[in-house]
Structure formats: structure tokens, C-alpha cells
Amino acid sequence: MDARLSYRQAATRGARPLQLVILLYQQGIDDLRRALLTRRIKPFLLRRAIELAASPAELAAVSAGLTPMIIALHDGRAAAEQVAAVRSVVLDALTRRLVELAVRDAGNAQEPLVVRSAAVRAVARTLPASEAVAVLRPVLATADVPLQRRAAEALATVGPEGCAALQAHTGKLSAEAQKPFAQALGRCPTP
């Protein structure tokens, strides 16, 4: 039963005030139920969909649900602090999952170079230095030259830990093999 519709129909039929008050309370109870369901279920479902996203494209599609969820919370009269907290949790989950996908894609030779390059940059920009170095060091050692160059550039932006890993890797190489890394090495202080 839709309480809003019942209330409007009763009001147009000339219902008694007591009937209108009862219908008004039913409408309020229905609104509260919807608000509670929105607060509890929507963020949970969105976070679960984020966890299950298998690619950045799927994650982008899932993230489209964030704005309607925030609007539903607002319509459900959630406090601004609650809306901000839910938004923060969902954005954190989105970021965390995107980093996980970037780590996976950085070393996946099946992905196109542009995807792996973007993943390498994302790893360098989002992970703490020690984790970024741990992810990028194998890419530097095993990938093809264009991706090695991008991994070297990413390591150079990580800071001293990244530069140390880059210098350790290139120190073992011949002068000719070091050429693709020259620009990235130029950004690092000399040991």
C-alpha cells in the first residue's frame, strides 16, 4: 500500500480528519522504513559491488551508484555527518579496489601497454613508497623496454626508496642497457 497515494485519495474524497491523520502517520512510517533501508543496505551493496569489480571499467560503472546513494540518503533525511561518513567509506573502498586492480594490471603482459603504463603510474601515486617499490621492482626486471622505462619513471617519483631500487637495478646493466633509464635516473640524486 502506498501511503502517499492513499492520503491524497482520501483527502479528495472528503475523509474525516482522523482518517487523514492515520494515513499521514502511515506515510511517515513508510518514509522512515525507506530511509532506514537506504542507510543500511545501499552502502553495503555498493561496497560489495566494488569488491566484486574485476576491471577498472566495471569499477567505473559501479561508482556511478555513489551519487544516487547520496541523494537517497539526503532524501531519507540522514544527517550530514552520516552522509559524509558513508561517502568517505565508499570512496575509500573505490580507491582501494582501483589500486588492487592497478597492481594486478601492472604485471599482466596480456594487457595493452597503455593499461599497464597507467597501472604503473597509479601504483606509484597511491601506494606508500615501500609497497610501490615492492610492486614496481618486478615490473622493472621482467617487463618489455617501454614498460620498464615507465616503471623507472614511476620509481623515480616515489622518492629515495624508489631511486635506490632503480639505481640498484641499473647498476647491474651495461652502459647500453642503461640508456632507456637515463631520464628516470636523472631525477634521482646520485648515491
N, CA, C and O of each residue as an XYZ file, in Angstrom:
764
protein
N       0.842     -1.175      0.000
C       0.000      0.000      0.000
C       0.892      1.244      0.000
O       1.838      1.336      0.782
N       0.590      2.179     -0.864
C       1.327      3.434     -0.931
C       0.582      4.459     -0.081
O      -0.515      4.894     -0.432
N       1.189      4.839      1.040
C       0.533      5.739      1.978
C       0.277      7.111      1.366
O      -0.750      7.731      1.644
N       1.196      7.589      0.540
C       1.013      8.917     -0.076
C      -0.228      8.939     -0.974
O      -1.041      9.862     -0.921
N      -0.347      7.907     -1.789
C      -1.485      7.825     -2.704
C      -2.785      7.696     -1.919
O      -3.774      8.350     -2.247
N      -2.790      6.852     -0.880
C      -3.998      6.674     -0.060
C      -4.416      7.982      0.588
O      -5.600      8.316      0.644
N      -3.416      8.722      1.082
C      -3.700     10.009      1.734
C      -4.337     10.976      0.744
O      -5.342     11.618      1.050
N      -3.747     11.076     -0.447
C      -4.284     12.002     -1.463
C      -5.692     11.610     -1.880
O      -6.562     12.469     -2.018
N      -5.923     10.306     -2.082
C      -7.247      9.849     -2.489
C      -8.282     10.131     -1.395
O      -9.397     10.572     -1.672
N      -7.883      9.862     -0.144
C      -8.810     10.099      0.968
C      -9.110     11.588      1.116
O     -10.241     11.975      1.407
N      -8.097     12.412      0.915
C      -8.295     13.859      1.045
C      -9.239     14.380     -0.026
O     -10.049     15.268      0.242
N      -9.145     13.843     -1.229
C     -10.027     14.314     -2.307
C     -11.449     13.779     -2.134
O     -12.396     14.381     -2.638
N     -11.612     12.657     -1.429
C     -12.947     12.098     -1.194
C     -13.636     12.756     -0.004
O     -14.802     12.474      0.273
N     -12.918     13.633      0.703
C     -13.517     14.306      1.855
C     -13.477     13.442      3.104
O     -14.455     13.401      3.852
N     -12.388     12.763      3.343
C     -12.264     11.902      4.523
C     -12.266     12.743      5.791
O     -11.977     13.939      5.770
N     -12.597     12.087      6.888
C     -12.615     12.761      8.184
C     -11.178     13.044      8.620
O     -10.255     12.343      8.204
N     -10.985     14.056      9.446
C      -9.634     14.421      9.896
C      -8.880     13.266     10.561
O      -7.671     13.137     10.370
N      -9.565     12.431     11.331
C      -8.892     11.319     11.993
C      -8.329     10.333     10.964
O      -7.219      9.828     11.133
N      -9.084     10.061      9.906
C      -8.594      9.164      8.840
C      -7.351      9.764      8.166
O      -6.395      9.050      7.863
N      -7.377     11.068      7.940
C      -6.227     11.719      7.311
C      -4.985     11.663      8.209
O      -3.871     11.473      7.721
N      -5.182     11.829      9.519
C      -4.054     11.755     10.452
C      -3.467     10.346     10.440
O      -2.247     10.186     10.434
N      -4.315      9.333     10.437
C      -3.839      7.935     10.401
C      -3.050      7.692      9.122
O      -1.970      7.102      9.165
N      -3.572      8.135      7.993
C      -2.865      7.959      6.722
C      -1.551      8.741      6.699
O      -0.559      8.289      6.127
N      -1.557      9.912      7.325
C      -0.338     10.707      7.391
C       0.733      9.979      8.208
O       1.905      9.969      7.832
N       0.327      9.367      9.331
C       1.289      8.589     10.124
C       1.808      7.383      9.339
O       2.989      7.047      9.424
N       0.929      6.737      8.579
C       1.376      5.602      7.755
C       2.407      6.055      6.724
O       3.390      5.362      6.463
N       2.169      7.219      6.150
C       3.125      7.769      5.188
C       4.470      8.027      5.869
O       5.521      7.709      5.311
N       4.439      8.595      7.055
C       5.676      8.850      7.800
C       6.419      7.563      8.125
O       7.645      7.512      8.019
N       5.700      6.531      8.518
C       6.328      5.241      8.830
C       6.955      4.645      7.581
O       8.069      4.125      7.631
N       6.242      4.717      6.458
C       6.809      4.218      5.192
C       8.076      4.978      4.817
O       9.055      4.373      4.380
N       8.066      6.292      4.982
C       9.254      7.103      4.681
C      10.429      6.715      5.577
O      11.565      6.618      5.111
N      10.152      6.494      6.866
C      11.215      6.071      7.787
C      11.792      4.706      7.393
O      13.005      4.503      7.426
N      10.917      3.785      7.026
C      11.401      2.460      6.600
C      12.319      2.585      5.382
O      13.388      1.977      5.328
N      11.878      3.384      4.409
C      12.706      3.574      3.215
C      14.051      4.204      3.576
O      15.086      3.794      3.051
N      14.044      5.176      4.450
C      15.288      5.836      4.849
C      16.220      4.861      5.563
O      17.424      4.847      5.306
N      15.668      4.053      6.452
C      16.495      3.072      7.161
C      17.077      2.043      6.201
O      18.251      1.688      6.301
N      16.264      1.571      5.282
C      16.766      0.604      4.308
C      17.859      1.217      3.449
O      18.867      0.572      3.159
N      17.657      2.458      3.045
C      18.660      3.128      2.218
C      19.969      3.264      2.971
O      21.036      3.023      2.406
N      19.904      3.644      4.234
C      21.118      3.831      5.029
C      21.868      2.521      5.236
O      23.098      2.492      5.194
N      21.139      1.452      5.458
C      21.796      0.196      5.801
C      22.187     -0.624      4.586
O      23.284     -1.182      4.547
N      21.325     -0.706      3.611
C      21.535     -1.640      2.509
C      22.334     -1.027      1.369
O      23.246     -1.672      0.850
N      22.024      0.180      0.970
C      22.642      0.762     -0.220
C      24.167      0.845     -0.110
O      24.858      0.406     -1.029
N      24.718      1.396      0.986
C      26.183      1.428      1.064
C      26.799      0.031      1.084
O      27.861     -0.193      0.504
N      26.129     -0.904      1.751
C      26.643     -2.272      1.802
C      26.655     -2.892      0.408
O      27.642     -3.510      0.010
N      25.566     -2.729     -0.332
C      25.507     -3.294     -1.687
C      26.533     -2.647     -2.601
O      27.152     -3.325     -3.421
N      26.714     -1.348     -2.466
C      27.693     -0.647     -3.291
C      29.108     -1.112     -2.957
O      29.919     -1.327     -3.858
N      29.408     -1.266     -1.680
C      30.739     -1.749     -1.287
C      30.959     -3.171     -1.770
O      32.068     -3.517     -2.179
N      29.945     -3.988     -1.730
C      30.079     -5.375     -2.221
C      30.326     -5.378     -3.728
O      31.159     -6.141     -4.217
N      29.617     -4.542     -4.456
C      29.831     -4.446     -5.903
C      31.240     -3.953     -6.209
O      31.849     -4.387     -7.187
N      31.760     -3.053     -5.385
C      33.134     -2.565     -5.561
C      34.109     -3.718     -5.385
O      35.036     -3.873     -6.179
N      33.908     -4.522     -4.355
C      34.789     -5.663     -4.096
C      34.774     -6.665     -5.253
O      35.791     -7.298     -5.538
N      33.635     -6.807     -5.913
C      33.498     -7.796     -6.979
C      33.920     -7.284     -8.354
O      34.035     -8.070     -9.295
N      34.150     -5.982     -8.482
C      34.539     -5.414     -9.780
C      35.859     -6.033    -10.227
O      36.836     -6.050     -9.479
N      35.873     -6.540    -11.459
C      37.045     -7.252    -11.965
C      37.916     -6.401    -12.883
O      38.994     -6.834    -13.291
N      37.463     -5.204    -13.208
C      38.247     -4.349    -14.104
C      37.959     -2.887    -13.754
O      36.961     -2.583    -13.100
N      38.836     -1.991    -14.192
C      38.563     -0.569    -13.959
C      37.245     -0.109    -14.598
O      36.568      0.766    -14.058
N      36.887     -0.690    -15.733
C      35.626     -0.311    -16.383
C      34.432     -0.717    -15.520
O      33.479      0.048    -15.377
N      34.484     -1.915    -14.947
C      33.402     -2.347    -14.048
C      33.353     -1.458    -12.810
O      32.275     -1.120    -12.322
N      34.517     -1.087    -12.312
C      34.584     -0.222    -11.138
C      33.981      1.148    -11.447
O      33.301      1.733    -10.605
N      34.229      1.652    -12.643
C      33.643      2.932    -13.047
C      32.120      2.829    -13.112
O      31.412      3.752    -12.708
N      31.623      1.708    -13.620
C      30.174      1.516    -13.686
C      29.570      1.436    -12.285
O      28.501      1.990    -12.032
N      30.254      0.750    -11.387
C      29.779      0.634    -10.010
C      29.790      1.997     -9.326
O      28.870      2.331     -8.579
N      30.830      2.777     -9.585
C      30.952      4.078     -8.912
C      29.845      5.039     -9.323
O      29.589      6.020     -8.624
N      29.192      4.775    -10.435
C      28.070      5.623    -10.848
C      26.926      5.553     -9.842
O      26.066      6.434     -9.822
N      26.908      4.513     -9.007
C      25.864      4.383     -7.996
C      26.089      5.249     -6.772
O      25.206      5.333     -5.918
N      27.234      5.892     -6.657
C      27.532      6.697     -5.468
C      26.625      7.929     -5.373
O      26.076      8.205     -4.307
N      26.467      8.652     -6.447
C      25.641      9.863     -6.396
C      24.179      9.559     -6.074
O      23.603     10.231     -5.219
N      23.550      8.562     -6.732
C      22.164      8.249     -6.348
C      22.044      7.805     -4.888
O      21.042      8.088     -4.231
N      23.071      7.109     -4.381
C      23.034      6.681     -2.990
C      23.069      7.896     -2.068
O      22.335      7.943     -1.081
N      23.907      8.871     -2.379
C      23.998     10.076     -1.558
C      22.684     10.855     -1.610
O      22.231     11.387     -0.596
N      22.081     10.919     -2.788
C      20.791     11.601     -2.924
C      19.728     10.880     -2.109
O      18.908     11.518     -1.449
N      19.740      9.534     -2.154
C      18.764      8.764     -1.382
C      18.955      8.983      0.119
O      17.978      9.099      0.860
N      20.198      9.041      0.562
C      20.454      9.313      1.978
C      19.951     10.708      2.354
O      19.360     10.899      3.416
N      20.192     11.673      1.471
C      19.709     13.035      1.728
C      18.188     13.057      1.772
O      17.595     13.667      2.662
N      17.559     12.390      0.811
C      16.096     12.334      0.793
C      15.553     11.603      2.012
O      14.458     11.901      2.488
N      16.327     10.645      2.513
C      15.924      9.918      3.718
C      16.208     10.697      4.988
O      16.032     10.189      6.095
N      16.647     11.932      4.818
C      16.921     12.849      5.917
C      18.047     12.356      6.838
O      17.995     12.538      8.054
N      19.049     11.737      6.241
C      20.222     11.341      7.017
C      20.994     12.601      7.398
O      21.009     13.581      6.654
N      21.624     12.562      8.546
C      22.421     13.704      8.999
C      23.608     13.887      8.059
O      24.106     12.928      7.468
N      24.046     15.125      7.936
C      25.160     15.433      7.031
C      26.406     14.642      7.401
O      27.151     14.213      6.520
N      26.642     14.446      8.701
C      27.806     13.674      9.143
C      27.715     12.227      8.673
O      28.719     11.628      8.284
N      26.506     11.668      8.711
C      26.316     10.288      8.267
C      26.535     10.164      6.767
O      27.159      9.209      6.305
N      26.031     11.113      6.015
C      26.218     11.095      4.568
C      27.705     11.204      4.240
O      28.213     10.481      3.383
N      28.392     12.106      4.922
C      29.833     12.279      4.693
C      30.600     11.012      5.067
O      31.534     10.625      4.365
N      30.217     10.368      6.158
C      30.896      9.144      6.584
C      30.688      8.025      5.580
O      31.633      7.316      5.235
N      29.457      7.861      5.108
C      29.169      6.818      4.117
C      29.923      7.104      2.826
O      30.501      6.196      2.228
N      29.919      8.351      2.398
C      30.638      8.734      1.178
C      32.126      8.444      1.319
O      32.754      7.929      0.394
N      32.678      8.769      2.454
C      34.097      8.538      2.693
C      34.438      7.052      2.650
O      35.437      6.657      2.048
N      33.620      6.240      3.281
C      33.861      4.789      3.297
C      33.790      4.218      1.888
O      34.625      3.400      1.503
N      32.794      4.649      1.121
C      32.634      4.126     -0.244
C      33.782      4.610     -1.138
O      34.306      3.832     -1.935
N      34.175      5.870     -1.019
C      35.303      6.374     -1.816
C      36.601      5.665     -1.444
O      37.423      5.381     -2.315
N      36.791      5.377     -0.154
C      37.972      4.612      0.259
C      37.963      3.223     -0.362
O      38.992      2.737     -0.831
N      36.796      2.586     -0.362
C      36.689      1.251     -0.965
C      36.970      1.313     -2.469
O      37.639      0.434     -3.011
N      36.464      2.342     -3.137
C      36.734      2.510     -4.569
C      38.227      2.684     -4.831
O      38.784      2.049     -5.726
N      38.864      3.538     -4.053
C      40.296      3.791     -4.235
C      41.105      2.528     -3.972
O      42.005      2.184     -4.738
N      40.774      1.839     -2.878
C      41.500      0.619     -2.530
C      41.377     -0.425     -3.646
O      42.362     -1.061     -4.020
N      40.175     -0.593     -4.166
C      39.967     -1.592     -5.221
C      40.678     -1.176     -6.503
O      41.226     -2.026     -7.204
N      40.678      0.100     -6.816
C      41.369      0.574     -8.015
C      42.867      0.326     -7.908
O      43.507     -0.040     -8.893
N      43.424      0.521     -6.733
C      44.842      0.235     -6.534
C      45.112     -1.255     -6.681
O      46.107     -1.650     -7.290
N      44.229     -2.087     -6.125
C      44.393     -3.545     -6.276
C      44.389     -3.940     -7.755
O      45.197     -4.760     -8.191
N      43.478     -3.352     -8.508
C      43.413     -3.650     -9.947
C      44.656     -3.131    -10.660
O      45.159     -3.776    -11.579
N      45.150     -1.973    -10.243
C      46.358     -1.418    -10.866
C      47.560     -2.321    -10.598
O      48.368     -2.564    -11.494
N      47.679     -2.811     -9.384
C      48.777     -3.716     -9.047
C      48.695     -4.973     -9.904
O      49.707     -5.457    -10.412
N      47.498     -5.488    -10.057
C      47.310     -6.691    -10.871
C      47.656     -6.421    -12.338
O      48.329     -7.224    -12.984
N      47.189     -5.281    -12.853
C      47.395     -4.982    -14.271
C      48.827     -4.585    -14.603
O      49.272     -4.774    -15.735
N      49.554     -4.039    -13.634
C      50.922     -3.585    -13.899
C      51.811     -4.726    -14.372
O      52.669     -4.519    -15.231
N      51.627     -5.907    -13.838
C      52.470     -7.036    -14.216
C      51.834     -7.990    -15.203
O      52.412     -9.032    -15.508
N      50.661     -7.662    -15.710
C      49.948     -8.567    -16.609
C      50.341     -8.285    -18.062
O      49.949     -7.268    -18.634
N      51.105     -9.182    -18.637
C      51.583     -8.995    -20.012
C      50.454     -9.064    -21.040
O      50.646     -8.662    -22.188
N      49.304     -9.555    -20.656
C      48.158     -9.655    -21.578
C      47.477     -8.305    -21.805
O      46.778     -8.110    -22.799
N      47.687     -7.391    -20.882
C      47.061     -6.070    -21.000
C      47.844     -5.210    -21.993
O      49.055     -5.379    -22.131
N      47.167     -4.290    -22.683
C      47.875     -3.366    -23.583
C      48.842     -2.479    -22.794
O      48.677     -2.275    -21.592
N      49.845     -1.963    -23.488
C      50.868     -1.138    -22.855
C      50.252      0.077    -22.153
O      50.695      0.443    -21.064
N      49.259      0.695    -22.744
C      48.658      1.883    -22.145
C      48.013      1.546    -20.802
O      48.083      2.351    -19.873
N      47.391      0.379    -20.679
C      46.760     -0.035    -19.419
C      47.835     -0.300    -18.372
O      47.719      0.139    -17.228
N      48.876     -1.017    -18.768
C      49.956     -1.318    -17.820
C      50.687     -0.041    -17.404
O      51.078      0.100    -16.245
N      50.874      0.887    -18.344
C      51.528      2.159    -18.013
C      50.697      2.950    -17.002
O      51.231      3.497    -16.038
N      49.403      3.003    -17.232
C      48.523      3.710    -16.293
C      48.538      3.022    -14.927
O      48.507      3.687    -13.891
N      48.585      1.707    -14.931
C      48.640      0.964    -13.669
C      49.930      1.264    -12.918
O      49.914      1.440    -11.700
N      51.036      1.321    -13.633
C      52.330      1.623    -13.010
C      52.293      3.014    -12.371
O      52.752      3.187    -11.242
N      51.753      3.998    -13.081
C      51.644      5.357    -12.531
C      50.728      5.377    -11.306
O      51.022      6.038    -10.310
N      49.609      4.641    -11.394
C      48.668      4.607    -10.264
C      49.318      3.995     -9.033
O      49.116      4.476     -7.917
N      50.091      2.946     -9.228
C      50.779      2.321     -8.101
C      51.730      3.321     -7.453
O      51.753      3.448     -6.229
N      52.506      4.024     -8.256
C      53.474      4.983     -7.720
C      52.797      6.138     -6.992
O      53.335      6.656     -6.014
N      51.631      6.540     -7.459
C      50.963      7.709     -6.874
C      50.132      7.380     -5.646
O      49.897      8.258     -4.816
N      49.683      6.142     -5.508
C      48.721      5.846     -4.447
C      49.265      4.997     -3.309
O      48.807      5.130     -2.175
N      50.218      4.142     -3.580
C      50.726      3.269     -2.525
C      51.840      3.958     -1.752
O      52.520      4.837     -2.282
N      52.025      3.559     -0.499
C      53.199      4.046      0.230
C      54.470      3.610     -0.495
O      54.458      2.628     -1.237
N      55.552      4.328     -0.285
C      56.794      4.115     -1.037
C      57.259      2.662     -0.993
O      57.600      2.093     -2.030
N      57.277      2.057      0.186
C      57.797      0.687      0.286
C      56.938     -0.303     -0.502
O      57.463     -1.219     -1.135
N      55.620     -0.116     -0.462
C      54.730     -1.006     -1.218
C      54.870     -0.759     -2.716
O      54.887     -1.707     -3.502
N      54.971      0.501     -3.116
C      55.126      0.824     -4.538
C      56.412      0.214     -5.081
O      56.417     -0.338     -6.181
N      57.494      0.308     -4.329
C      58.766     -0.269     -4.766
C      58.628     -1.781     -4.893
O      59.120     -2.371     -5.855
N      57.964     -2.410     -3.930
C      57.783     -3.867     -3.976
C      56.988     -4.294     -5.208
O      57.253     -5.354     -5.774
N      56.024     -3.490     -5.625
C      55.218     -3.821     -6.808
C      55.984     -3.513     -8.092
O      55.927     -4.288     -9.047
N      56.694     -2.394     -8.121
C      57.331     -1.945     -9.358
C      58.677     -2.617     -9.638
O      59.090     -2.695    -10.795
N      59.353     -3.093     -8.624
C      60.659     -3.737     -8.841
C      60.550     -4.935     -9.795
O      61.368     -5.034    -10.710
N      59.579     -5.851     -9.629
C      59.474     -6.964    -10.593
C      59.113     -6.495    -12.006
O      59.559     -7.087    -12.989
N      58.309     -5.436    -12.108
C      57.959     -4.902    -13.426
C      59.221     -4.373    -14.101
O      59.427     -4.575    -15.297
N      60.045     -3.707    -13.338
C      61.306     -3.161    -13.854
C      62.219     -4.277    -14.356
O      62.932     -4.100    -15.344
N      62.198     -5.406    -13.689
C      63.109     -6.503    -14.025
C      62.594     -7.405    -15.142
O      63.401     -8.007    -15.851
N      61.276     -7.521    -15.324
C      60.762     -8.543    -16.242
C      59.985     -8.008    -17.435
O      59.758     -8.749    -18.391
N      59.574     -6.762    -17.410
C      58.709     -6.239    -18.476
C      59.514     -5.908    -19.726
O      60.745     -5.941    -19.723
N      58.780     -5.585    -20.802
C      59.433     -5.133    -22.029
C      59.961     -3.704    -21.819
O      59.572     -3.030    -20.865
N      60.832     -3.259    -22.700
C      61.547     -1.990    -22.504
C      60.607     -0.786    -22.324
O      60.848      0.007    -21.414
N      59.555     -0.599    -23.130
C      58.711      0.582    -22.899
C      58.089      0.607    -21.492
O      58.007      1.661    -20.861
N      57.661     -0.550    -21.019
C      57.077     -0.575    -19.679
C      58.162     -0.447    -18.612
O      57.923      0.145    -17.560
N      59.337     -0.989    -18.868
C      60.445     -0.806    -17.931
C      60.751      0.682    -17.769
O      60.989      1.156    -16.658
N      60.743      1.403    -18.865
C      61.002      2.842    -18.821
C      59.937      3.547    -17.969
O      60.263      4.410    -17.154
N      58.693      3.184    -18.158
C      57.617      3.802    -17.375
C      57.719      3.419    -15.892
O      57.465      4.244    -15.013
N      58.088      2.177    -15.626
C      58.272      1.750    -14.231
C      59.430      2.518    -13.599
O      59.358      2.903    -12.431
N      60.497      2.742    -14.368
C      61.643      3.511    -13.856
C      61.223      4.941    -13.543
O      61.603      5.481    -12.504
N      60.447      5.560    -14.424
C      59.968      6.916    -14.183
C      59.073      6.974    -12.948
O      59.136      7.921    -12.164
N      58.240      5.946    -12.789
C      57.372      5.887    -11.613
C      58.193      5.720    -10.341
O      57.909      6.359     -9.328
N      59.211      4.863    -10.390
C      60.066      4.676     -9.220
C      60.783      5.969     -8.844
O      60.956      6.264     -7.661
N      61.196      6.732     -9.835
C      61.889      7.989     -9.558
C      60.982      8.989     -8.838
O      61.469      9.851     -8.107
N      59.671      8.878     -9.041
C      58.748      9.799     -8.372
C      58.386      9.352     -6.969
O      57.828     10.132     -6.197
N      58.693      8.111     -6.626
C      58.329      7.578     -5.316
C      59.169      8.187     -4.201
O      58.704      8.325     -3.069
N      60.397      8.547     -4.523
C      61.269      9.125     -3.507
C      62.551      8.326     -3.352
O      62.914      7.561     -4.246
N      63.234      8.490     -2.244
C      64.535      7.833     -2.056
C      64.492      6.310     -2.204
O      65.404      5.710     -2.771
N      63.426      5.693     -1.689
C      63.329      4.224     -1.817
C      63.224      3.807     -3.278
O      63.857      2.839     -3.699
N      62.427      4.536     -4.049
C      62.272      4.229     -5.462
C      63.563      4.461     -6.228
O      63.938      3.658     -7.083
N      64.235      5.547     -5.924
C      65.512      5.841     -6.588
C      66.551      4.784     -6.253
O      67.323      4.376     -7.122
N      66.579      4.333     -4.997
C      67.541      3.300     -4.606
C      67.274      1.994     -5.366
O      68.211      1.328     -5.805
N      66.022      1.637     -5.516
C      65.678      0.420     -6.262
C      66.062      0.569     -7.731
O      66.582     -0.368     -8.335
N      65.810      1.733     -8.301
C      66.150      1.998     -9.703
C      67.665      1.961     -9.903
O      68.158      1.356    -10.855
N      68.383      2.602     -9.016
C      69.842      2.606     -9.134
C      70.435      1.217     -8.929
O      71.416      0.860     -9.581
N      69.851      0.434     -8.031
C      70.325     -0.942     -7.829
C      70.092     -1.782     -9.080
O      70.935     -2.598     -9.453
N      68.946     -1.579     -9.723
C      68.638     -2.335    -10.935
C      69.561     -1.941    -12.086
O      70.113     -2.807    -12.765
N      69.725     -0.661    -12.299
C      70.527     -0.217    -13.443
C      72.021     -0.387    -13.200
O      72.796     -0.440    -14.154
N      72.433     -0.473    -11.954
C      73.850     -0.660    -11.653
C      74.395     -1.976    -12.190
O      75.596     -2.095    -12.434
N      73.535     -2.954    -12.375
C      73.933     -4.271    -12.879
C      73.958     -4.321    -14.400
O      74.444     -5.291    -14.982
N      73.439     -3.286    -15.045
C      73.295     -3.298    -16.503
C      74.503     -2.674    -17.194
O      75.256     -1.898    -16.606
N      74.660     -3.040    -18.458
C      75.723     -2.425    -19.265
C      75.323     -0.984    -19.589
O      74.167     -0.598    -19.419
N      76.274     -0.212    -20.048
C      76.014      1.190    -20.389
C      74.926      1.293    -21.454
O      74.091      2.195    -21.389
N      74.918      0.403    -22.416
C      73.910      0.404    -23.483
C      72.524      0.081    -22.918
O      71.531      0.700    -23.302
N      72.466     -0.885    -22.012
C      71.176     -1.283    -21.431
C      70.636     -0.229    -20.475
O      69.442     -0.227    -20.179
N      71.487      0.662    -19.989
C      71.045      1.718    -19.071
C      70.399      2.900    -19.788
O      69.738      3.716    -19.146
N      70.573      3.010    -21.093
C      70.083      4.175    -21.845
C      68.584      4.438    -21.672
O      68.196      5.592    -21.489
N      67.720      3.404    -21.724
C      66.282      3.701    -21.556
C      65.939      4.285    -20.179
O      64.882      4.889    -19.999
N      66.836      4.099    -19.221
C      66.566      4.558    -17.866
C      67.226      5.903    -17.551
O      67.103      6.394    -16.429
N      67.907      6.492    -18.493
C      68.699      7.710    -18.256
C      67.832      8.863    -17.733
O      68.223      9.561    -16.798
N      66.667      9.056    -18.335
C      65.823     10.176    -17.913
C      65.353      9.983    -16.474
O      65.381     10.922    -15.679
N      64.921      8.763    -16.136
C      64.462      8.489    -14.776
C      65.617      8.608    -13.791
O      65.446      9.146    -12.697
N      66.789      8.112    -14.168
C      67.955      8.199    -13.291
C      68.360      9.662    -13.067
O      68.862     10.013    -11.999
N      68.144     10.499    -14.063
C      68.442     11.925    -13.923
C      67.610     12.617    -12.858
O      68.020     13.651    -12.331
N      66.456     12.067    -12.533
C      65.597     12.638    -11.492
C      66.021     12.216    -10.093
O      65.602     12.815     -9.102
N      66.841     11.197    -10.017
C      67.285     10.680     -8.725
C      68.618     11.307     -8.330
O      69.469     11.550     -9.185
N      68.801     11.570     -7.036
C      70.094     12.068     -6.593
C      71.151     10.951     -6.737
O      70.836      9.770     -6.594
N      72.353     11.328     -7.011
C      73.422     10.324     -7.157
C      73.791      9.787     -5.781
O      73.829     10.540     -4.808
N      74.066      8.465     -5.696
C      74.349      7.865     -4.397
C      75.686      8.309     -3.831
O      76.064      7.886     -2.739
